[in-house]
Amino acid sequence: MRIGFVSTYPPQKCGIATFTEDLARAVASALGTELGRDERIKIVALEDSKEGHAFGPEVAFRLRQWAPEDYPEAATFLDEETDVVSLQHTFGIYGGPDGELVLELLEHLHRPVVTTFHTVRQNPTPAQREIVREVGERSDRVVVMAKRGVEFLERIYRVPKGKIQFVHHGAPDVPYSSQEEHKRALGLPSRPLILTFGLIRRDKGIEEAIKALAKVKEEIPDFLYVLLGETHPVHRRAHGESYREELARLVQELGLEDNVRFEARFVDREELLRWILACDLYLTPYPNLDQITSGTVAYAVACGRCVVSTPFWHAQELLAEGRGVLVPPRDPNAMAKAIVELLADPKRREEIQRRAYDFGRDMIWPVVGKQHLALLSQAAARAVHVHTVEAA
């Protein structure tokens, strides 16, 4: 079985690009092979820049996001070179209003498709609803990474329930360990470490976290908050570094210069995992609660770390049953209270971490890769069966 993946792809700095590389690697492993060394797995990479990217050998076709003529060509390539396609979908990665050019790809594509929806909005615009409905209609199976997404796809977008499959967002498989050894490896002092990582943009609510930390300092003056990640490339092209500069000014105004550290860079997996494993608390202050997928929280949970988060859809599911702490959005007092209580209670933190880590065993990439491979195999087998029946 030859598998094609359609998505943004590293070295693009994009959460879905990283997800796709990890997924392709995990599917390759489930097939008993390695990504980049087996012709059965090919990547159709969406180009988001006219400068181009230095993709790896597994990228066999470059689809220019903004070029309508590339989408039928990509479909032809996939028809000729693959047996089944794993398509990653969110509105921002395909060309046209709300990424409508993805429909041009699917219209010309004759291979079975398994689509992973990274965004499923509860309140879509009419155009967004129609695009998701059509993608679902033209897909053999669809995957969502939060159980609420199953309900939304069926009720709001009219995707048949029989097509929809819940599969966890994948995460690295790491041994459970204490924070201190990882702090030492990073050259960090032995002080309470709070972490937020990911590509930074204005809708992440970091300013609310900083306001909360000013209150935390009154009770726990020696904590360190690290904001790990560069500004999102799309946000930077539109606004430069204005948001990060605003955050830096807020840090100064609140007297947090010794407590807040900006690590404005895109780190590799090894270093990222080191930072996650070093943190005493992982903080997700997102004000937008209509978020169905969060790779950052998935990573933190699977690594067995204590998460404090606003109650967006994915966080509600991942942190249920005592696997983390939820706080209201845009409420620095509530966030500060939760942080102080957890940092002051190592026993409670340990209990939360253990529950999160145990739950995370179902989220590790080897498990998720096998689940995706099973869906792709089923879709390919059904397509062969239908073709055989039609031919007869």
N, C-alpha and C positions, 0 to 999 in steps of 0.2 A: 504494500500500500504506500503510495506516494502522497505526501501531505504538504499543502501549501499554507503558509501563514500570511495574512494581509494585515499590516499594522504600521505604525511608526516603529522605529527600531534604533538601538544604539549604533553609533555614538550620539544620536539625538537625545537631548536631556528632557525626558518626558516619562511620566510614571507608566504610561501604557507601553512605551518602548521597552522599558526595563521588564515589565510584566511579560511581554511577548517573548523576549529573549529567554527569560526564566522558564516560561511555559514550553517553548520549543525545545529547550534543553531537557526539561523533565519528560516530555513526550518521547524525545530521542532515547533517553535513558530507559523508558518503559519498553521501547522497541529493541533494546539491547545494543544501541549504537551511540554515537556522539554527534552532537550538532557541529556542522561545518566539515564533517568527514564522511557524510553519507548523502548520496544524491537523492535519497527518498524524501528528504526534508528541505524545502526551499522557502525562502522568505521573499515576499513582495513588499518592499519597504516604501512607505510614503515619504516622499521628499517634501519637507516644509520650507526649504530654502533654495534659492537659485545657485548658491555657492556649492551645493552638493555636500555629501558626507562620505567619509572613508569607511564604508560598510565592510563587514567580514565576508568570507567566501560563501557563507550560506545565503547571502542576499543575491538572488538571481534575477530580480527585476526591480527597477526603480520607477515608482509611480509618482509623478509630480502632482502634488496635491491640487494645485491650481489649474492644471491642464486637462480640460474635458476629453481631449483626444487620447490621453493615456489610459483612460478607464476601460474602453473596449479592447485596447491592446493588452492590458493586464489580464482581462478575462480570457482572451485568446491564449495567452501564455499559460494560464492556470489550466485551461481545458486540455492543452497539449502536454503539459509537464506534471500534472498532479491527478490524483484520483478523488481527493476530498480536500475541502478548504476550511481552515479555521480563520474566521474573520473577527477582528476586534473592532468594536463600535463605540464611539462617543461623538458628539456633534462637532467637536473642534478639529478633528484630524483629517476629515475629507473636505474637498473643495465645494464651493457654492454655498448659498444661504443655508445655515444649519447643517452643513455637510451633505447636502442633497445629492452630490455626485456619486455617493456610494451606491445609489439606486442605478446609476448608469453602469457601474461595474456588475451589479447583480443581474441586470436585464440581459447582459451579454454572456453571463457565466452559465455553463451547463453542468458543471460539477456540483455534487452535493455540498452544502455549506452548513457549518456549525458556527453560529454567531455568539460571541460573548459580549453582552451589554455591560459597559462600564458606567453608563449613566441611564437611569430610569427615573424620570421626573414625575412627581405626583401631580404637578400642575404645569404640564407642557403647553406651549403655544399650539395652535391648530396645525401649523406646519411641522413642528417637532413630533406631534402625535402621529401624523400621517407618515412621516419618514420611518419612525420606529415600527408602526403597523406594517408598512410595506417590507421593511427589512425582515421582520418576523415572518411575514407571509412567504417570502422568497427563500427563507432558511429552512433546512430540514430539521434542525434542532437549535434551540437558543439556550444560553447559559447566563444565569445571574449569580452574583456572589453574596447576596443577602436574601433571606427568605421573603422579606417584604416585597422584593422585586418580582417574585412569582405572582403575588396578588396584583401588583400594579400592572404587569404586562397583560394579565388576563382581563382585569376589570377596566383599565383605562385605555389600553392599546388594542384590545380584542385579539391578542395572540392566543391561539388554542392552548389550553393547559397541558395537553399531551405532548406539546413540543418543548415545554419549558423544563429545564433541569437546574436545580440549585447545586453549585459546586463552590466550595470555599475559595477565597483569594489565596493563592499559594504563598508560602513563607519558607524561609530557610530552616533546615533541621540543625539545631545547635544543642549541645548538652546544657542542662541546667547548671548555673554557676553563680557565684557571689559577685557583687559589683566591684569589690576592692581590687581584685587582680586585673580587671579591665581598666580601672582608673589608673593603676600603676603603668599599664602598658601604653596608655595614652598620655602619660606624664601629667596627670591631673592630681591636684591635692585631694586629700581624704576629707571631703566635705560633701554635704548633701547635693546630689546632682539631679537637676530637672532638665529634661530634653524635649525639644520639638525638632523634627527633621522634615525635609521635603523642599520642593521648589516653592519659593516665597512669592506671594502676591497679596494684594490688598484684602481679598475675601477670606483670608485664613484667620483673621481675628487676633493676630499677634499682639496688637495694641491692648486688647482686653487682658491678655495674659500678663503683660508688663504692668498694667495697673494693679492686677491682683498681687503680683510679686512685691509691689511696694508695701502692701499690707502684710505679706508673709514676712518681710524683713523685720517688722516690729517684734515678731515672735522668734524667728529663726534667722539671725543676722548673717550667718556664714554660708548660706546656700549659694549654689552656682547654677544659673540658667543658661543653657547653650542652645542657640538657634542655629541649627546645622542645615545648610543648603543655600544655593545661590538663588537669585531672583529668577522667576520663571521667564524663559527666553521671550515668549510672546508678550508678557507684561513689560519686560525690559525694553523691547523694541518700541512699545507704545508710550511708556512712561519713564524710561530710564531707571535710575535707582532712587526715585523720589520717595517711594514707600519705606525702603530701608533707612533712608536719611531721616524720615519722620520718626521712625522707631528709635533711632539713635538719639534724636533730640529728646524724645520722651524719656528715655533712660536717664539722660542727664538731668532733666527737670525733676525727676523723682529720686535722684540721688542713688541710682542703682549701678553706677559705673563699675563697682567692684563685684557685682552680682550677676551681670548679664554679659555674655560673650557671644559675639557674632562670628560664626565660622561660615563665611560667605563663599562656599565652594561646593562643587558636586563631587562627592566622595565615591570610591569604589565599594563593592559589596563588603569586602573584608573590613575596611575601616568603618563602614556604616554599622555593621554588626557589632564591632567593638564599642562604638558609642552607645548603641542600644543596651548592650549588656552591662555597660558601666553605669547607666542611669538608675537612680532610686525611684524616680517618677517620670513617666512619659506623659506629656501634656498636649492635648488637642483642643484648642479653644474655638473651633470653627463656629461662626455665627449662623451659617446656612445649614439648617437641619434637614434639608431635602437632598441629602447626599447618600447614595445607595452603596457606594464602595469606597473604602479607604485602605490602600495598601500600607500606609504608615501604621495605622492601628493594628492591622493584621500582623505585621512584623513584630510589633511590640508585644502583642498577646502571645504569639508563637514562641517568642524568645523568653517568655515568663517574666514580663515586667509589669509593674503596677501602673495602670493607665488612669488618668483623670481626664475626662472628656465631656464636651457638650453632647446632648442626646440626639445626634443625627442618626439616621436609620441604621447604618451599619454598626455604629458604636453601640446602639441599644442592644443589638443581637450579640455582638462579640463580648460585651462586658456584663451580660446578664448573669444571674445566679452567683453574684459575688466575685466576678472575674475582673472588676474594675469599679470606678466610681464615676457617676454621671452628675454634672452640675448644670444649672440653667445657662443659656447663652447670654452674653453681654451682662454678666453679673459678677464683677470682680470680687465682691464680698463673699459670695458663695464659693467661688473658685479658691480664694485664699483660705477660707475655713477648711475646705477639703484637703488642700495641700498641707497646711499646718498639722491637722489631725493625723494625716498619714505619715508625715516625716517624724512626728513625735511618737509613733506607735510601730516600732519595727516588727512586732509579732503580727499585727494585722496586715502589714505590707507583705510579709512572708506568706501568709495564708492566701492573700489575693494572687501573689505571684505563682504559687503552686497550682492554684485552680486554673489560672490562665495558661500555664505551661502544659498542664494535662489536657486541657481543651485543645490546645494548639497542635497536638499530635495528629489530629485529623486535617490539619491545614498545611502540613509540610509538603514541599514540592514533589517528592516521590509519590505521595498519595494522590495529590491533585493531578499530576501528570498521567497516572494510570486512569483516572476518571475521565479526563479529556480524551485520552486515546480510545477508551471504550466507546465514547459518544461518536468520535470520528469513524471508528470501525463500523459501528451500527449504521451510521449515515451512508457510508460507502457500500455496505452490504445491501441495504435497501435499494440504493440506486441501481446496483447490478441486477437485483431481483426484478425491479420494475422494467429495466431495459430488456431483460430476458423474456418477461411476459409479453411486453409490447412486440418484440421481434417474432414471438411465436404466433 
